Amino acid sequence: MKKTVVLVLALSVFAAGSAFASGRSDNPGQLRFAWWGNPTRNEQTSKVLGMFTQYSGVQVEEVVTAFGDYFSMLAPLAVSRTLPDVMQHNIPQLLEWVESGLLLDLTPFIADGRIDVSKIPQAVMDQARVGNGIYGIPVAMNVSAMIYDKALTDSLGLTVPRNITLDQFAQLARTIYQRTGIRTSYTGELPVNPLIAHLRGQGVERFVQRSGGGWQLGGTAANYQTFFEFIQTGVREGWHTTLEDWGGRNRSAVNTNPLVYPADLQNPRLRSWISINWANQIEAFQAAANPGQNLALTTPPSANPQRSNFGRASMVWSITRDARNPDEAAGLVNFLINSQEANDVMLGERGIPSNTAIAANIAPKLSAANQVQAEYVEWVNRAGNSTPFFGMEPAGTAQLNAEISLVTDMVISGQITPAAAAQRVFSFGQGVIK
């Protein structure tokens, strides 16, 4: 019987010899599969893995947690060489995992047809290429997005445009706050998402490759300072959420995001009319929405939205170095990518499928929220609406992201000036990105 293992473990308390690590099966008819999820994704994925078991006879043990805990949960398994056979991987972290030797090159599986990628465009496949190897099969296409409460803005007679500028965004935020008391969570969930849009809108890529190899930060500290100044303005004017508004809630969880939580509006300052995230997340947000909430998608605010908008593979399926059954692992990956029945269950929750035939077939079956996603993804990927984006992140990015989150909170709470925040983040990044 399939087992679900829900792990929310801190690296500091995880022992490599734990019961979970030592409980791994060597049974050639069993795999372990890891993903980060939400209630909608978890239910869909569990059903699909059950379908794979019926199809192949291979039992699949599920390893699932929230995104905020996912890579911390996997880190000690990498040390103890007990990683799951197949894992859902994030494009940003892929480069570091490949350089650490933790993933298998899937080229041999592709070459002999065990993993069929004939219906995935080459440009999409190349997003998981490192050197001469392919280290993941792109699951779906996704784009950066701002999810917003369209029912609210419509009720106020406000229009939220695509390619919204920072000035337009700030004016909307002010108006909504003045008329309803509802604030704006511009940086609440993960400050690096709006920061990337902010930098690219200034013509600056977050990371650039050195001529002699390796990576460095793009731009200067001044590019970061304007980002922190924008946040400070929102806090001073009252429309930006504060740390008190979040009240210690999990910032990476959909069901505690102020776009949909709390359900009542007796204290509207606890709510936000937006969440800067990814287009595919609209399904989970709409599922968690309150009665009457109708969510929509637009581009994250930027000085130059056409320059800052980008599309990429939402995530990839990878086979780890520790896979005991790589052939059966490849069979699972192939099933997830090419099974129409499986994708009829997942229905674009992870993004619009990279398999173009599957994507065309599921289009009429998508939920209303995913119909919104599909239209938006197609629009962003049209020529002239976005620019290419290098989605992988060099070693040190996780530490830099943590520093950005910490310093952003310090700016929000008034503990540091935007100029000092920018210099601190930029100097830190110069030290950890190599």
C-alpha positions as CSV (number, residue, x, y, z in Angstrom):
1,M,0.0,0.0,0.0
2,K,1.2,3.5,-0.8
3,K,2.5,5.4,2.2
4,T,2.4,9.1,2.6
5,V,5.3,10.6,4.5
6,V,4.7,14.3,5.5
7,L,8.0,15.8,6.7
8,V,8.5,19.2,8.2
9,L,12.0,18.6,9.6
10,A,14.7,21.2,10.4
11,L,18.1,20.3,9.3
12,S,19.5,20.9,12.7
13,V,17.4,18.1,14.3
14,F,17.5,15.6,11.5
15,A,19.8,12.6,12.0
16,A,21.1,10.8,9.0
17,G,20.3,7.5,10.7
18,S,16.7,8.4,11.4
19,A,13.9,5.9,11.0
20,F,12.9,7.5,7.8
21,A,16.3,7.4,6.3
22,S,16.9,3.8,7.3
23,G,13.4,2.7,6.3
24,R,14.1,2.9,2.7
25,S,13.0,-0.1,0.7
26,D,15.4,-2.0,-1.6
27,N,12.5,-3.7,-3.2
28,P,12.9,-3.3,-7.0
29,G,9.1,-2.9,-7.3
30,Q,9.1,0.2,-5.1
31,L,10.0,3.9,-5.6
32,R,10.0,7.0,-3.5
33,F,8.8,10.2,-5.0
34,A,9.2,13.7,-3.5
35,W,7.4,16.9,-4.2
36,W,6.4,20.2,-2.5
37,G,2.7,20.9,-2.6
38,N,-0.5,22.3,-1.4
39,P,-3.8,20.5,-0.7
40,T,-5.0,20.6,-4.3
41,R,-1.6,19.4,-5.7
42,N,-1.2,16.7,-3.0
43,E,-4.6,15.2,-3.7
44,Q,-4.0,15.2,-7.5
45,T,-0.5,13.8,-7.3
46,S,-1.5,11.0,-4.9
47,K,-4.2,9.9,-7.3
48,V,-1.8,10.0,-10.3
49,L,0.8,7.9,-8.4
50,G,-2.0,5.4,-7.7
51,M,-2.7,5.2,-11.4
52,F,1.0,4.6,-12.1
53,T,1.0,1.7,-9.6
54,Q,-2.0,0.2,-11.4
55,Y,-0.2,0.7,-14.8
56,S,3.2,-0.6,-13.8
57,G,2.8,-2.6,-10.6
58,V,5.4,-0.4,-9.0
59,Q,4.5,0.9,-5.5
60,V,5.3,4.6,-4.9
61,E,6.0,6.0,-1.4
62,E,5.1,9.7,-1.2
63,V,7.4,12.2,0.4
64,V,5.7,15.6,0.5
65,T,6.0,18.9,2.4
66,A,5.4,22.6,1.9
67,F,7.8,24.4,-0.4
68,G,9.4,26.4,2.5
69,D,10.5,23.1,4.1
70,Y,11.2,21.1,1.0
71,F,14.9,21.6,0.3
72,S,15.8,21.7,4.0
73,M,14.0,18.3,4.3
74,L,16.1,16.9,1.4
75,A,19.5,18.2,2.5
76,P,20.2,15.6,5.2
77,L,18.9,12.9,2.9
78,A,21.6,14.0,0.4
79,V,24.2,13.7,3.1
80,S,23.1,10.2,4.1
81,R,22.7,9.2,0.4
82,T,19.1,8.4,0.9
83,L,17.4,10.8,-1.5
84,P,14.1,9.7,-3.1
85,D,14.4,8.0,-6.5
86,V,12.4,10.8,-8.2
87,M,12.0,14.3,-7.1
88,Q,10.1,17.4,-8.2
89,H,12.9,20.0,-8.6
90,N,12.9,23.7,-8.9
91,I,14.7,25.3,-11.8
92,P,16.5,27.9,-9.6
93,Q,18.1,25.2,-7.4
94,L,18.9,22.8,-10.3
95,L,22.4,24.2,-11.1
96,E,23.6,23.8,-7.5
97,W,22.3,20.3,-7.2
98,V,23.9,19.3,-10.5
99,E,27.3,20.8,-9.5
100,S,27.0,18.8,-6.2
101,G,26.6,15.6,-8.2
102,L,23.1,14.8,-6.7
103,L,21.2,14.3,-9.9
104,L,21.5,11.8,-12.8
105,D,22.1,13.0,-16.4
106,L,18.9,11.9,-18.1
107,T,20.4,12.0,-21.6
108,P,20.8,8.1,-21.8
109,F,17.1,7.6,-20.8
110,I,16.1,10.1,-23.5
111,A,18.4,8.7,-26.2
112,D,17.0,5.2,-25.9
113,G,13.3,6.3,-25.5
114,R,12.8,5.3,-21.9
115,I,11.8,8.9,-21.4
116,D,10.0,10.3,-24.5
117,V,10.5,14.0,-24.9
118,S,9.5,14.2,-28.6
119,K,6.5,16.4,-27.8
120,I,8.4,18.9,-25.6
121,P,9.9,21.9,-27.5
122,Q,13.7,22.0,-27.6
123,A,13.8,25.5,-26.1
124,V,11.9,24.2,-23.1
125,M,14.1,21.1,-22.7
126,D,17.2,23.4,-22.8
127,Q,16.0,25.0,-19.6
128,A,17.1,21.9,-17.7
129,R,20.4,21.6,-19.5
130,V,23.7,22.1,-17.7
131,G,26.7,21.7,-19.9
132,N,26.1,18.6,-22.1
133,G,23.6,17.0,-19.8
134,I,19.9,17.1,-19.1
135,Y,19.1,16.9,-15.4
136,G,15.4,17.2,-15.4
137,I,12.4,16.9,-17.6
138,P,10.4,20.2,-17.6
139,V,7.0,19.6,-16.1
140,A,5.2,22.6,-17.4
141,M,5.6,26.2,-18.5
142,N,5.0,28.9,-16.0
143,V,5.4,32.7,-15.8
144,S,5.8,35.2,-13.1
145,A,2.5,36.8,-12.1
146,M,0.6,39.0,-9.7
147,I,-2.5,37.2,-8.5
148,Y,-5.2,39.8,-7.5
149,D,-8.7,40.0,-6.1
150,K,-10.6,41.1,-9.2
151,A,-14.0,41.0,-7.4
152,L,-12.6,43.6,-5.0
153,T,-11.1,45.9,-7.7
154,D,-14.2,45.6,-9.9
155,S,-16.4,46.5,-6.9
156,L,-14.3,49.7,-6.5
157,G,-14.5,50.5,-10.2
158,L,-10.7,50.0,-10.5
159,T,-8.9,48.4,-13.4
160,V,-5.6,46.5,-12.9
161,P,-3.7,46.6,-16.2
162,R,-1.2,44.2,-17.6
163,N,2.3,45.6,-17.8
164,I,1.5,47.6,-14.7
165,T,4.1,50.1,-13.8
166,L,5.4,50.8,-10.2
167,D,3.6,54.2,-10.2
168,Q,0.3,52.6,-11.3
169,F,0.7,49.9,-8.8
170,A,1.4,52.3,-5.9
171,Q,-1.6,54.4,-6.8
172,L,-3.9,51.4,-6.9
173,A,-2.5,50.3,-3.5
174,R,-3.1,53.7,-2.0
175,T,-6.7,53.9,-3.4
176,I,-7.6,50.5,-2.2
177,Y,-6.2,51.1,1.3
178,Q,-7.9,54.5,1.6
179,R,-11.3,53.2,0.5
180,T,-11.3,49.7,2.2
181,G,-8.5,49.5,4.7
182,I,-7.1,46.5,2.8
183,R,-3.3,46.6,2.5
184,T,-0.9,45.4,-0.2
185,S,1.5,42.5,0.4
186,Y,4.1,43.5,-2.1
187,T,7.0,41.6,-0.4
188,G,5.2,39.4,2.1
189,E,5.6,35.9,0.7
190,L,9.1,35.9,-0.9
191,P,10.7,39.3,-1.5
192,V,13.0,37.9,-4.1
193,N,10.1,37.6,-6.6
194,P,9.3,41.3,-6.8
195,L,13.0,42.1,-6.5
196,I,13.7,40.1,-9.7
197,A,11.0,42.0,-11.5
198,H,12.4,45.3,-10.1
199,L,15.9,44.6,-11.2
200,R,14.9,43.4,-14.7
201,G,12.7,46.4,-15.1
202,Q,15.9,48.5,-14.7
203,G,17.7,46.3,-17.3
204,V,19.7,44.4,-14.7
205,E,19.9,40.6,-14.5
206,R,20.2,39.2,-11.0
207,F,23.1,37.0,-11.8
208,V,25.6,37.3,-14.7
209,Q,28.3,34.9,-15.7
210,R,32.0,35.9,-15.3
211,S,34.1,35.8,-18.4
212,G,36.5,33.4,-16.6
213,G,33.7,31.2,-15.3
214,G,31.5,31.4,-12.2
215,W,28.8,34.0,-11.4
216,Q,28.4,37.4,-9.9
217,L,25.6,39.8,-9.0
218,G,24.3,42.0,-11.8
219,G,24.0,45.8,-11.4
220,T,25.0,47.8,-8.4
221,A,23.8,48.5,-4.8
222,A,21.9,51.5,-6.3
223,N,19.6,49.1,-8.2
224,Y,18.6,47.4,-4.9
225,Q,18.2,50.7,-3.0
226,T,15.3,51.8,-5.2
227,F,13.6,48.5,-4.4
228,F,13.9,49.1,-0.7
229,E,12.8,52.7,-1.1
230,F,9.6,51.6,-2.8
231,I,8.8,49.3,0.2
232,Q,9.6,52.0,2.7
233,T,7.2,54.4,0.9
234,G,4.4,51.8,1.1
235,V,5.0,51.3,4.8
236,R,5.1,55.0,5.6
237,E,1.9,55.7,3.5
238,G,0.2,52.8,5.3
239,W,-0.7,50.6,2.3
240,H,2.1,48.1,2.6
241,T,1.6,45.1,5.0
242,T,3.7,45.1,8.2
243,L,5.2,42.2,10.1
244,E,2.4,42.6,12.7
245,D,-0.2,42.1,9.9
246,W,1.3,38.7,9.1
247,G,1.2,37.7,12.8
248,G,3.8,35.0,12.5
249,R,1.8,33.1,9.8
250,N,3.6,30.8,7.4
251,R,4.4,33.0,4.4
252,S,4.8,30.2,1.9
253,A,1.4,28.6,2.6
254,V,-1.5,29.5,0.4
255,N,-4.2,29.0,3.1
256,T,-2.6,31.6,5.4
257,N,-1.8,34.1,2.7
258,P,-3.5,37.5,3.3
259,L,-5.0,37.4,-0.2
260,V,-7.4,34.8,1.1
261,Y,-6.9,34.8,4.9
262,P,-8.6,35.5,7.2
263,A,-12.1,34.7,5.8
264,D,-13.8,37.7,7.5
265,L,-12.9,41.3,6.9
266,Q,-13.6,42.6,10.4
267,N,-9.9,43.7,10.4
268,P,-9.2,44.5,6.8
269,R,-5.6,45.5,7.4
270,L,-4.8,41.8,7.8
271,R,-5.8,41.2,4.2
272,S,-4.0,41.9,0.9
273,W,-5.5,42.4,-2.5
274,I,-2.5,40.8,-4.2
275,S,0.1,38.0,-4.0
276,I,3.2,38.2,-6.2
277,N,3.7,34.5,-7.2
278,W,3.5,32.3,-10.2
279,A,0.7,31.9,-12.7
280,N,0.1,28.3,-11.9
281,Q,-0.7,29.1,-8.2
282,I,-4.0,30.7,-9.1
283,E,-5.7,27.3,-8.9
284,A,-4.6,26.7,-5.3
285,F,-5.4,30.3,-4.3
286,Q,-8.9,30.2,-5.9
287,A,-9.6,26.9,-4.1
288,A,-8.7,28.6,-0.8
289,A,-10.5,31.9,-1.7
290,N,-13.5,33.2,0.2
291,P,-17.0,33.2,-1.2
292,G,-17.3,36.0,-3.7
293,Q,-13.6,36.3,-4.4
294,N,-12.7,36.0,-8.1
295,L,-9.0,36.0,-8.7
296,A,-7.2,37.1,-11.8
297,L,-3.6,37.5,-13.1
298,T,-1.5,40.4,-14.2
299,T,2.2,41.1,-14.5
300,P,4.3,42.0,-11.4
301,P,4.8,45.8,-11.2
302,S,8.0,47.1,-12.8
303,A,9.5,50.2,-14.3
304,N,9.6,48.3,-17.6
305,P,7.2,45.4,-17.5
306,Q,8.0,44.1,-21.0
307,R,11.6,43.8,-19.9
308,S,10.9,42.2,-16.5
309,N,8.2,39.7,-17.6
310,F,9.5,36.2,-18.3
311,G,8.5,32.6,-18.8
312,R,10.3,29.5,-17.8
313,A,9.8,25.8,-17.0
314,S,7.8,25.8,-13.8
315,M,9.7,22.8,-12.4
316,V,11.3,19.5,-13.5
317,W,11.1,15.8,-12.7
318,S,14.6,14.7,-11.8
319,I,16.1,11.3,-10.9
320,T,18.5,11.5,-8.1
321,R,22.0,10.0,-7.7
322,D,20.6,7.8,-4.9
323,A,17.9,6.1,-7.0
324,R,18.0,2.4,-6.4
325,N,15.8,1.7,-9.4
326,P,16.7,4.2,-12.1
327,D,14.9,2.3,-14.9
328,E,11.6,2.3,-12.9
329,A,12.3,5.9,-11.9
330,A,12.5,6.8,-15.6
331,G,9.3,4.9,-16.2
332,L,7.5,7.1,-13.6
333,V,8.9,10.3,-15.2
334,N,7.8,9.2,-18.6
335,F,4.3,8.4,-17.2
336,L,4.0,11.8,-15.6
337,I,5.1,13.6,-18.8
338,N,3.3,11.5,-21.5
339,S,0.2,10.0,-19.8
340,Q,-3.0,11.7,-21.0
341,E,-4.9,10.1,-18.1
342,A,-2.4,11.4,-15.5
343,N,-2.5,14.9,-16.9
344,D,-6.3,14.8,-17.0
345,V,-6.0,14.6,-13.2
346,M,-3.3,17.2,-12.7
347,L,-4.9,19.6,-15.2
348,G,-2.3,22.3,-15.3
349,E,-2.0,22.8,-11.5
350,R,1.8,22.8,-11.9
351,G,1.6,25.0,-15.0
352,I,0.6,24.4,-18.6
353,P,2.2,21.0,-19.5
354,S,5.4,21.1,-21.5
355,N,4.2,18.3,-23.6
356,T,2.4,20.3,-26.3
357,A,0.0,17.5,-27.3
358,I,-1.0,17.0,-23.7
359,A,-1.5,20.8,-23.3
360,A,-3.8,20.9,-26.3
361,N,-5.8,18.0,-25.1
362,I,-6.4,19.3,-21.6
363,A,-7.2,22.8,-22.6
364,P,-11.0,22.3,-22.8
365,K,-11.0,20.4,-19.5
366,L,-9.3,23.1,-17.4
367,S,-10.9,24.7,-14.4
368,A,-12.0,28.3,-14.7
369,A,-8.9,29.3,-12.7
370,N,-6.6,27.3,-15.0
371,Q,-8.3,28.8,-18.0
372,V,-7.2,32.1,-16.7
373,Q,-3.7,30.8,-16.2
374,A,-3.5,29.3,-19.8
375,E,-4.6,32.6,-21.4
376,Y,-2.1,34.6,-19.3
377,V,0.8,32.2,-20.0
378,E,0.2,32.4,-23.7
379,W,0.0,36.2,-23.6
380,V,3.3,36.6,-21.6
381,N,5.1,34.3,-24.0
382,R,4.0,36.2,-27.1
383,A,6.8,38.1,-28.8
384,G,7.3,41.5,-27.3
385,N,5.6,40.8,-24.0
386,S,8.6,39.3,-22.2
387,T,12.3,38.7,-22.4
388,P,14.5,35.5,-22.0
389,F,15.4,34.7,-18.4
390,F,18.1,32.5,-17.0
391,G,16.2,30.7,-14.3
392,M,19.0,28.7,-12.6
393,E,20.7,30.0,-9.5
394,P,24.4,29.6,-8.6
395,A,25.6,28.2,-5.3
396,G,25.0,30.7,-2.5
397,T,21.6,31.8,-3.8
398,A,19.7,30.3,-0.9
399,Q,21.9,32.2,1.6
400,L,21.4,35.4,-0.4
401,N,17.6,34.9,-0.5
402,A,17.5,34.4,3.2
403,E,19.5,37.6,3.7
404,I,17.1,39.5,1.3
405,S,14.1,38.3,3.3
406,L,15.7,39.3,6.6
407,V,16.8,42.8,5.4
408,T,13.4,43.4,3.8
409,D,11.7,42.8,7.1
410,M,14.2,45.2,8.7
411,V,13.2,47.9,6.2
412,I,9.5,47.2,6.8
413,S,10.0,47.5,10.6
414,G,12.2,50.7,10.3
415,Q,15.4,49.1,11.6
416,I,17.5,49.9,8.6
417,T,17.5,52.6,5.9
418,P,17.0,51.6,2.2
419,A,20.6,52.7,1.4
420,A,22.1,50.6,4.2
421,A,19.8,47.7,3.3
422,A,20.9,47.8,-0.3
423,Q,24.6,48.0,0.6
424,R,24.2,45.1,3.1
425,V,22.4,42.8,0.6
426,F,24.8,43.7,-2.3
427,S,27.9,43.1,-0.2
428,F,26.5,39.9,1.1
429,G,25.7,38.7,-2.4
430,Q,29.2,39.5,-3.6
431,G,30.6,37.3,-0.8
432,V,28.4,34.2,-1.3
433,I,27.8,34.1,-5.1
434,K,30.8,32.7,-6.9
